[in-house]
């Protein structure tokens, strides 16, 4: 399969006026919010915040449709098309570089964030930055929409100055702002340079691809091409190598308990959305960071001694809590009855921990909403993200004082960032009647053809091209030459449409997993609570 890549240009040259030190704009009509540090006291009254405009260097790429403004940004819908860049744009410099591993760890993705040189801009910080804001005599930590922008603070050039900012160009509209040196800030749109490093077959060498459309698997990896069916003999696909994931011992220690701060908001009151009095926590067993590769398998496979190897069983210390098996390629009639069936069974399992003690029995859950009452009013709460395993009536901890770490899930405020933040620890007495324990689930899936071949990846290809090659009893039908008229040919085409290829064309993705929902109250108000304990 040919790779889709972008043409590479060394550097993007914006219009010289784009990031000139005087090209200041005011981003208006942005609704600001509040951000309180997890596990800390906060006001109990709701607050209605006015719009929070903030200044920025350069025009607004998200709102402008003026093609002239597109000359400022290297990725835009007007002129650059599918072009990748290998260096920061002119007038910008690298403010931060992030390297992460991709695929099975053999691919390195290097992303450089570039910020303008006009002022002392720092790289974007995805954590919300709060600025003191007084509303009705109460000071609230107000957040602006600047989390993913370059940011400059303590700008000496603006100290005790009145600065002119542009509101729009058509018609031209400007205003003047007195600069607050202590709390004032300036933001700018970052540019990003993305580079993929692939291992070559020759040891110690790499290949490089720039841009956002680089191949996500190693260039040197050849994809298995199934033998086309039907064939005159049984030709089974090669059996894949399999293994079991083993978490590090500390991951499944019965003392590895946490209170995790999760994001939540009011589902039934858009005007409040995230009031100060609302914070949501849950208690968790095991490492609270699902991206920790020492604790969680993450992918369906790994590489052992250079060989792709698939996970075929629940990880050590886990057991199957839920599973389903289906025939994903069967073709149904419109009345719901199956017209064509294939000897192909797809299995999906959800695994939950089994090593935290005999008194803990986890089941699967997909909790996303719950209810709470505040000041006599019932609210529907949506929560993000809650783990997939849950246990109640945990007798092992009955009336025990347990120590738990405090952890804020980074996915609360940045879905790209995986690692959260720890805030020390706390102790509490476990209430076996009310407290609930969660744990991150691990997943397995495979597809079996004719009971003889187990497939872990590219299973649609095996079905389309090699379905019969996994059946040792298959005998290809005799081929007979038939002369047909045009009408007969059309009829023949209709008659053969219910075929292996047609079945593959009707596959609409993975079968949805339906899990047992367990409704528990995990919303806490103001104070940190253990599980459902208020």
For each residue, the residues with C-beta under 8 A, 3 or more apart:
1: 223
2:
3: 214 215 219
4: 213
5: 84 209 211 213 214 215
6: 82 83 84 210 211 212 213
7: 82 83 84
8: 83 84 85 86 210 211
9: 12 83 84 85 86
10: 85 86 87
11: 85 86 87 88 89 90
12: 9 74 80 85 89 90 191
13: 89 90
14: 18 19 71 72 73 74 89 90 91
15: 18 68 71 72
16: 20 91
17: 20 23
18: 14 15 23 58 59 71 72 91
19: 14 23 57 58 72 91 92 116 117 118 188
20: 16 17 23 118
21: 57 118 119 157
22: 164
23: 17 18 19 20 57 58 59 166
24: 55 56 57 163 164 165 166 186
25: 55 56 57 58 59 60 165 166 167
26: 53 54 55 56 165 166 167 175 177
27: 30 53 54 55 56 60 145
28: 51 53 167
29: 51 53
30: 27 51 52 53 54 144 145
31: 49 51 52
32: 49 51 52 133 142 143 144 145
33: 49 128 142 143 273 274
34: 47 49 130 140 141 142 143 274 276
35: 128 130 141 143 413
36: 40 42 141 276 279
37: 40 423
38: 261 279 406 408 421 423
39: 259 261 406 408 423 426 528
40: 36 37
41: 526
42: 36 276 277 279 526
43: 47 138 140 276 277
44: 276 277 525 526
45: 138 276 277
46: 272 275 276 277
47: 34 43 135 136 138 140 275 276
48: 135 271
49: 31 32 33 34 52 133 135 140 142
50:
51: 28 29 30 31 32
52: 30 31 32 49 133 142 144
53: 26 27 28 29 30
54: 26 27 30 144 145 146 185 187
55: 24 25 26 27 163 165 177 184 185 186 187
56: 24 25 26 27 60 149 186 187 188 189
57: 19 21 23 24 25 116 118 119 186 187 188
58: 18 19 23 25 72 116 188 189
59: 18 23 25 64 66 69 72 166 169
60: 25 27 56 63 64 69
61: 64 69 72 73 76 189
62:
63: 60
64: 59 60 61 69
65:
66: 59 69 70 169 170
67: 70 71 78 79
68: 15 71
69: 59 60 61 64 66 72 73
70: 66 67 73 76 77 78 79
71: 14 15 18 67 68 79
72: 14 15 18 19 58 59 61 69 189
73: 14 61 69 70 76 189 191
74: 12 14 80 83 85 89 191
75: 80
76: 61 70 73 79 80
77: 70
78: 67 70
79: 67 70 71 76
80: 12 74 75 76 83
81:
82: 6 7 211 213
83: 6 7 8 9 74 80 211
84: 5 6 7 8 9 194 210 211 212 213
85: 8 9 10 11 12 74 89 191 193 210 211
86: 8 9 10 11 193 195 210
87: 10 11 193
88: 11 92 93 94 112 114 191 193
89: 11 12 13 14 74 85 92 114 191
90: 11 12 13 14
91: 14 16 18 19 116 117 118
92: 19 88 89 114 115 116 117 191
93: 88 114 115 117
94: 88 97 112 113 114 193
95: 113 114 115 121 122 123 150 190
96: 112 113 123 124
97: 94 110 111 112 113
98: 110 111 113
99: 108 109 110 111
100: 108 109 111
101: 105 106 107 108 109
102: 105 107 108 109 196 216
103: 106 107 216 217 218
104: 299 301 302 303 308
105: 101 102 303
106: 101 103 198 199 218 303
107: 101 102 103 196 197 198 199 216 217 218
108: 99 100 101 102 196 197
109: 99 100 101 102 194 195 196 197
110: 97 98 99 194 195 196 197
111: 97 98 99 100 192 193 194 195
112: 88 94 96 97 192 193 195
113: 94 95 96 97 98 123 124 150 190 191 192
114: 88 89 92 93 94 95 190 191 192 193
115: 92 93 95 121 122 123 150 188 190
116: 19 57 58 91 92 119 121 150 188
117: 19 91 92 93 121
118: 19 20 21 57 91 121
119: 21 57 116 152 155 157 186
120: 152 155
121: 95 115 116 117 118 150 151 152 186 188
122: 95 115 125 150 151 152
123: 95 96 113 115 150 190
124: 96 113 147 148 149 150 151 190
125: 122 129 147 151
126: 147 148 413 414 416 417
127: 147 413 414
128: 33 35 143 147 413
129: 125 143 144 146 147 151
130: 34 35 141 142 143
131: 141 142 143 144 183
132: 139 140 141 142 183
133: 32 49 52 139 140 141 142
134: 137 138 139 140
135: 47 48 49 138 140
136: 47
137: 134
138: 43 45 47 134 135
139: 132 133 134
140: 34 43 47 49 132 133 134 135 276
141: 34 35 36 130 131 132 133
142: 32 33 34 49 52 130 131 132 133
143: 32 33 34 35 128 129 130 131 147
144: 30 32 52 54 129 131
145: 27 30 32 54
146: 54 129 149 151 185 187
147: 124 125 126 127 128 129 143 413 414
148: 124 126 190
149: 56 124 146 187 188 189 190
150: 95 113 115 116 121 122 123 124 187 188 189 190
151: 121 122 124 125 129 146 185 186 187
152: 119 120 121 122 155 185 186 187 188
153: 184 185 186
154: 181
155: 119 120 152 158 159 179 181 184 186
156: 159 181
157: 21 119 161
158: 155 161 163 179 181 184 186
159: 155 156 179 181
160: 179 181
161: 157 158 178 179
162: 176 177 178 179
163: 24 55 158 176 177 179
164: 22 24 174 175 176
165: 24 25 26 55 174 175 176 177
166: 23 24 25 26 59 169 172 173 174
167: 25 26 28 173 174 175
168: 171 172 173
169: 59 66 166 172
170: 66
171: 168
172: 166 168 169
173: 166 167 168
174: 164 165 166 167
175: 26 164 165 167
176: 162 163 164 165
177: 26 55 162 163 165
178: 161 162
179: 155 158 159 160 161 162 163 184
180: 183 184
181: 154 155 156 158 159 160 184
182:
183: 131 132 180
184: 55 153 155 158 179 180 181
185: 54 55 146 151 152 153
186: 24 55 56 57 119 121 151 152 153 155 158
187: 54 55 56 57 146 149 150 151 152
188: 19 56 57 58 115 116 121 149 150 152
189: 56 58 61 72 73 149 150
190: 95 113 114 115 123 124 148 149 150
191: 12 73 74 85 88 89 92 113 114
192: 111 112 113 114
193: 85 86 87 88 94 111 112 114 210
194: 84 109 110 111 210 211 212 214
195: 86 109 110 111 112 208 209 210
196: 102 107 108 109 110 208 209 210 214 215
197: 107 108 109 110 206 207 208
198: 106 107 206 207 208 209 215 218 219 220
199: 106 107 205 206 218 220
200: 205 206 207 219 220
201: 220
202: 205
203:
204:
205: 199 200 202
206: 197 198 199 200
207: 197 198 200 219
208: 195 196 197 198
209: 5 195 196 198 214 215
210: 6 8 84 85 86 193 194 195 196 214
211: 5 6 8 82 83 84 85 194 214
212: 6 84 194
213: 4 5 6 82 84
214: 3 5 194 196 209 210 211
215: 3 5 196 198 209 219
216: 102 103 107
217: 103 107 221
218: 103 106 107 198 199 221
219: 3 198 200 207 215
220: 198 199 200 201
221: 217 218
222:
223: 1 458
224: 237 238 458
225: 465
226: 237 461 462 464 465 466 469
227: 231 235 465 466 469
228: 231 465 466
229: 465 466 467 468 469 500
230: 468 474 476 477
231: 227 228 234 235 468 469 476
232: 476
233:
234: 231 469 471 472 474
235: 227 231 466 469
236: 239 452 453 469 470 472
237: 224 226 453 455 462 466 469 470
238: 224
239: 236 453 454
240: 308 309 310 454 455 456
241: 304 307 308 309 310
242: 309 310 311 312 456
243: 302 304 309 310 311 312
244: 311 312 313 314 315 316
245: 297 302 311 315 316 442
246: 315 316
247: 251 252 294 295 296 315 316 317
248: 251 294 295
249: 252 253
250: 253 256 287
251: 247 248 256 286 287 292 294 295
252: 247 249 256 286 295 317 353 355 356
253: 249 250 256
254: 285 355 356 357 396
255: 403
256: 250 251 252 253 285 286 287
257: 283 284 285 402 403 404 405
258: 283 284 285 288 404 405 406 407
259: 39 281 282 283 284 404 405 406 407 426 528 530
260: 281 282 283 284 288 407 408 409 420 438
261: 38 39 279 280 281 406 407 408 409 412
262: 280 281 282 383 384 385 386 409 412
263: 280 383 384 385 409 411 412 413
264: 274 278 279 280 381 382 383 384 523
265: 273 274 278 381 382
266: 269 270 272 273 274 275 278 379 380 381 382
267: 369 379 380 381 382
268: 379 380
269: 266 272 273 379
270: 266 273
271: 48
272: 46 266 269 275
273: 33 265 266 269 270
274: 33 34 264 265 266 278
275: 46 47 266 272 278
276: 34 36 42 43 44 45 46 47 140
277: 42 43 44 45 46 374 525 526
278: 264 265 266 274 275 372 374 381 523 525
279: 36 38 42 261 264 524 525 526
280: 261 262 263 264 381 383 522 523 524
281: 259 260 261 262 522 524 528 529
282: 259 260 262 386 387 436 438 522 531
283: 257 258 259 260 404 435 436 437 438 530 531
284: 257 258 259 260 288 387 407 437 438 439 440
285: 254 256 257 258 353 356 360 391 437 438 439
286: 251 252 256 295 353 356 439 440
287: 250 251 256 292 295 296 440
288: 258 260 284 405 407 409 420 440
289: 292 295 407 418 419 420
290: 296 298 387 418 440
291: 296 298 418 419
292: 251 287 289 295 296
293: 296 297 298
294: 247 248 251
295: 247 248 251 252 286 287 289 292
296: 247 287 290 291 292 293 440 442
297: 245 293 300 302 311 315 442
298: 290 291 293
299: 104 302
300: 297 310 311 443 444 445 456 457
301: 104 308 309 310 311 456 457
302: 104 243 245 297 299 308 309 311
303: 104 105 106 306 307 308 309
304: 241 243 307 309
305:
306: 303
307: 241 303 304
308: 104 240 241 301 302 303
309: 240 241 242 243 301 302 303 304
310: 240 241 242 243 300 301 446 456 457
311: 242 243 244 245 297 300 301 302 315 444
312: 242 243 244 444 446 454 456
313: 244 444
314: 244 318 319 320 349 351 442 444
315: 244 245 246 247 297 311 318 351 442
316: 244 245 246 247
317: 247 252 353 354 355
318: 314 315 351 352 353 354 355 442
319: 314 351 352 354
320: 314 323 349 350 351
321: 350 351 352 362 363 364 389 441
322: 349 350 363 364 513 515 516
323: 320 347 348 349 350
324: 347 348 511 513 514
325: 345 346 347 348
326: 345 346 511
327: 330 341 342 344 345 346
328: 344 346 447 507 511
329: 342 344 463 503 504 506 507
330: 327 338 340 341 342 503
331: 338 339 340 498 502 503 506
332: 336 337 338 339
333: 336 337 338 339
334:
335:
336: 332 333
337: 332 333
338: 330 331 332 333 341
339: 331 332 333 498
340: 330 331 498 503
341: 327 330 338
342: 327 329 330 463 467 500 503
343: 449 450 451 471
344: 327 328 329 447 448 449 450 463 467
345: 325 326 327 447 448
346: 325 326 327 328 445 446 447 448 459 511
347: 323 324 325 444 445 446 447 448
348: 323 324 325 443 444 445 510 511 513
349: 314 320 322 323 443 444 445
350: 320 321 322 323 364 388 389 441 442 443 513 515
351: 314 315 318 319 320 321 441 442 443 444
352: 318 319 321 362 363 364 388 389 439 441
353: 252 285 286 317 318 356 360 362 389 439
354: 317 318 319 362
355: 252 254 317 318
356: 252 254 285 286 353 360 396 439
357: 254 360 396
358: 396
359: 394 395 396 397
360: 285 353 356 357 391 394 396 437
361: 391
362: 321 352 353 354 389 390 391 437 439
363: 321 322 352 389 390 391 516 518
364: 321 322 350 352 388 389 390 441 515 516
365: 386 388 389 390 438 515 516 517 518
366: 388 515 517
367: 370 383 386 390 517 518 519 520 522
368: 382 383 384 386
369: 267 380 381 382 383
370: 367 380 381 383 519 520 521 522 523
371: 378 379 380 381 521
372: 278 378 379 381 521 523 525
373: 376 377 378 379
374: 277 278 377 379 525
375:
376: 373
377: 373 374
378: 371 372 373
379: 266 267 268 269 371 372 373 374
380: 266 267 268 369 370 371
381: 264 265 266 267 278 280 369 370 371 372 523
382: 264 265 266 267 368 369
383: 262 263 264 280 367 368 369 370 386 522 523
384: 262 263 264 368 411 412
385: 262 263 409 411
386: 262 282 365 367 368 383 438 522
387: 282 284 290 390 438 439 440 441
388: 350 352 364 365 366 440 441 515
389: 321 350 352 353 362 363 364 365 438 439 440 441
390: 362 363 364 365 367 387 436 437 438 439 518 520
391: 285 360 361 362 363 394 436 437 438 439
392: 436 437 518 520
393: 432 433
394: 359 360 391 397 398 430 432 435 437
395: 359 398 432
396: 254 356 357 358 359 360
397: 359 394 400 402 430 432 435
398: 394 395 430 432
399: 429 430 432
400: 397 429 430
401: 427 428 429 430
402: 257 397 427 428 429 430 530
403: 255 257 425 426 427
404: 257 258 259 283 425 426 427 428 530
405: 257 258 259 288 422 424 425
406: 38 39 258 259 261 422 423 424 425 426 528
407: 258 259 260 261 284 288 289 420 421 422 423
408: 38 39 260 261 412 420 421 422 423
409: 260 261 262 263 288 385 412 420
410: 413 414 417 418 419 420 421
411: 263 384 385 414 415 417 418 420
412: 261 262 263 384 408 409
413: 35 126 127 128 147 263 410
414: 126 127 147 410 411 417
415: 411
416: 126
417: 126 410 411 414
418: 289 290 291 410 411
419: 289 291 410
420: 260 288 289 407 408 409 410 411
421: 38 407 408 410
422: 405 406 407 408
423: 37 38 39 406 407 408
424: 405 406
425: 403 404 405 406
426: 39 259 403 404 406 528
427: 401 402 403 404
428: 401 402 404 529 530 533
429: 399 400 401 402 530
430: 394 397 398 399 400 401 402 435 530
431: 434 435 530 531 533
432: 393 394 395 397 398 399 435
433: 393
434: 431 531 532 533
435: 283 394 397 430 431 432 530 531 532 533
436: 282 283 390 391 392 520 522 531 532
437: 283 284 285 360 362 390 391 392 394 531
438: 260 282 283 284 285 365 386 387 389 390 391
439: 284 285 286 352 353 356 362 387 389 390 391
440: 284 286 287 288 290 296 387 388 389
441: 321 350 351 352 364 387 388 389
442: 245 296 297 314 315 318 350 351
443: 300 348 349 350 351
444: 300 311 312 313 314 347 348 349 351
445: 300 346 347 348 349 456 510
446: 310 312 346 347 454 455 456
447: 328 344 345 346 347 454 455 456 459
448: 344 345 346 347 451 452 453 454 455
449: 343 344 452 453 455 462 463 467 470 471
450: 343 344 453 470 471 472
451: 343 448
452: 236 448 449 470 471 472
453: 236 237 239 448 449 450 462 470
454: 239 240 312 446 447 448
455: 237 240 446 447 448 449 458 459 462
456: 240 242 300 301 310 312 445 446 447 459
457: 300 301 310
458: 223 224 455 461 462
459: 346 447 455 456 462 463
460: 463 464 504 507
461: 226 458 464 465 466
462: 226 237 449 453 455 458 459 465 466 467 470
463: 329 342 344 449 459 460 466 467 500 503 504
464: 226 460 461 467 500 501 504
465: 225 226 227 228 229 461 462
466: 226 227 228 229 235 237 461 462 463 469 470
467: 229 342 344 449 462 463 464 470 471 500
468: 229 230 231 471 474 476 500
469: 226 227 229 231 234 235 236 237 466 474
470: 236 237 449 450 452 453 462 466 467
471: 234 343 449 450 452 467 468 474
472: 234 236 450 452
473:
474: 230 234 468 469 471
475:
476: 230 231 232 468
477: 230
478:
479:
480:
481:
482: 492
483:
484: 488 489 491 492
485: 488 489
486: 489 490
487: 490 491
488: 484 485 491 492
489: 484 485 486 492 493
490: 486 487 493 494
491: 484 487 488 494 495
492: 482 484 488 489 495 496
493: 489 490 496 497
494: 490 491 497
495: 491 492
496: 492 493 499
497: 493 494 502
498: 331 339 340 502 503
499: 496 502 503
500: 229 342 463 464 467 468 503 504
501: 464 504 505
502: 331 497 498 499 505 506
503: 329 330 331 340 342 463 498 499 500 506 507
504: 329 460 463 464 500 501 507
505: 501 502
506: 329 331 502 503
507: 328 329 460 503 504
508:
509:
510: 348 445
511: 324 326 328 346 348
512:
513: 322 324 348 350
514: 324
515: 322 350 364 365 366 388
516: 322 363 364 365
517: 365 366 367
518: 363 365 367 390 392
519: 367 370
520: 367 370 390 392 436 531 532
521: 370 371 372 532 534
522: 280 281 282 367 370 383 386 436 531 532
523: 264 278 280 370 372 381 383
524: 279 280 281 527 528 529 533 534
525: 44 277 278 279 372 374 534
526: 41 42 44 277 279
527: 524
528: 39 259 281 406 426 524
529: 281 428 524 532 533 534
530: 259 283 402 404 428 429 430 431 435 533
531: 282 283 431 434 435 436 437 520 522
532: 434 435 436 520 521 522 529
533: 428 431 434 435 524 529 530
534: 521 524 525 529
